[in-house]
Amino acid sequence: MTVQDICVHLGVSRASYYRWKKNQNQNHSKRQLEKQIGTLCREHKYRYGYRKITALLKVRMLINHKTVQRIMQKNQWQCRVKMKKRKKNGQPYAVAGNILDRNFQ
């Protein structure tokens, strides 16, 4: 049977069938891309953000950073940020005396 005959029997237009077939291939590539991004995130212990992951993927394939960011946000694969450490001396800074007393003449 031809594609047109099958579509007539199922009550689906031919254009809808080919659109579905095209999207099916795209969804497969998106799932494969998600797996690659997830593997890279786990491999680097979620320390890399979307920019670094994009740079790693650009070595293998052509990819947009917004796509990587969208996938990482959807799956909650944000990078873990280290807190900056500060020294707490307890000593106040030296305060200069008010010599001018707002007299600028």
matplotlib code that plots the C-alpha trace (Angstrom):
import matplotlib.pyplot as plt

x = [0.0, 1.1, 1.5, -1.5, -3.8, -2.8, -3.4, -6.9, -7.8, -6.6, -8.3, -5.0, -3.7, -0.4, 1.2, 0.4, 2.0, 5.3, 5.3, 5.0, 7.7, 10.0, 9.4, 10.0, 13.6, 14.1, 12.8, 15.3, 18.2, 17.0, 16.9, 20.4, 21.6, 20.0, 21.9, 25.2, 24.7, 23.7, 26.7, 29.0, 27.3, 27.7, 31.3, 32.3, 30.2, 27.9, 30.7, 30.4, 27.7, 26.0, 28.8, 31.5, 29.3, 28.6, 32.3, 32.9, 30.1, 31.2, 34.3, 32.1, 29.2, 27.6, 25.3, 23.8, 24.4, 20.7, 19.8, 22.2, 21.0, 17.3, 18.1, 20.1, 17.4, 14.7, 16.6, 17.9, 21.5, 22.8, 26.4, 27.2, 28.7, 31.4, 30.9, 33.7, 35.5, 36.2, 38.5, 36.8, 39.4, 37.1, 39.2, 37.4, 39.0, 40.7, 38.3, 39.8, 38.9, 36.7, 39.2, 37.3, 34.0, 32.4, 34.3, 35.6, 37.0]
y = [0.0, 3.5, 6.2, 8.0, 4.9, 4.3, 7.9, 7.8, 4.7, 6.2, 9.6, 11.5, 13.9, 13.1, 16.3, 15.5, 12.1, 13.5, 16.3, 13.6, 11.5, 14.6, 15.5, 11.9, 12.0, 15.4, 14.1, 11.2, 13.6, 15.8, 12.8, 11.8, 15.4, 15.3, 12.1, 13.6, 16.7, 14.6, 12.4, 15.5, 17.0, 13.9, 13.3, 16.8, 16.5, 19.3, 21.9, 23.2, 25.6, 25.7, 27.8, 25.2, 22.3, 24.0, 24.5, 20.8, 19.8, 22.2, 20.1, 17.2, 19.0, 22.3, 23.4, 26.6, 27.6, 28.4, 24.8, 23.5, 26.1, 25.1, 21.4, 21.9, 24.1, 21.6, 18.8, 21.0, 20.4, 23.7, 24.0, 24.1, 27.4, 27.5, 30.2, 32.7, 32.7, 36.0, 36.7, 38.1, 40.0, 41.7, 44.9, 48.0, 50.1, 53.3, 56.3, 59.6, 62.7, 65.4, 68.1, 70.2, 70.2, 71.1, 74.4, 74.3, 77.9]
z = [0.0, -0.6, 2.0, 0.6, 0.8, 4.4, 5.3, 3.6, 5.6, 8.9, 8.2, 8.4, 5.7, 4.0, 5.1, 8.8, 8.4, 7.0, 9.6, 12.3, 10.7, 10.6, 14.2, 15.3, 14.1, 15.8, 19.1, 18.9, 18.4, 21.3, 23.6, 22.5, 23.1, 26.6, 27.4, 26.3, 28.4, 31.4, 31.0, 30.9, 33.9, 36.0, 34.7, 36.0, 39.2, 38.2, 38.5, 35.0, 33.8, 30.5, 28.9, 29.7, 28.7, 25.4, 24.8, 25.4, 23.0, 20.3, 19.9, 18.7, 17.1, 16.2, 19.0, 20.4, 24.0, 24.5, 23.7, 26.3, 28.8, 28.2, 28.6, 31.8, 33.3, 32.5, 34.2, 37.0, 36.3, 37.5, 38.5, 42.2, 43.2, 45.9, 48.6, 48.8, 52.2, 54.0, 56.9, 60.0, 62.0, 64.5, 64.2, 63.0, 60.3, 61.4, 61.1, 60.0, 62.0, 60.6, 60.0, 57.5, 59.2, 55.8, 55.7, 52.1, 52.0]

ax = plt.figure().add_subplot(projection="3d")
ax.plot(x, y, z, "-o")
ax.set_aspect("equal")
plt.show()
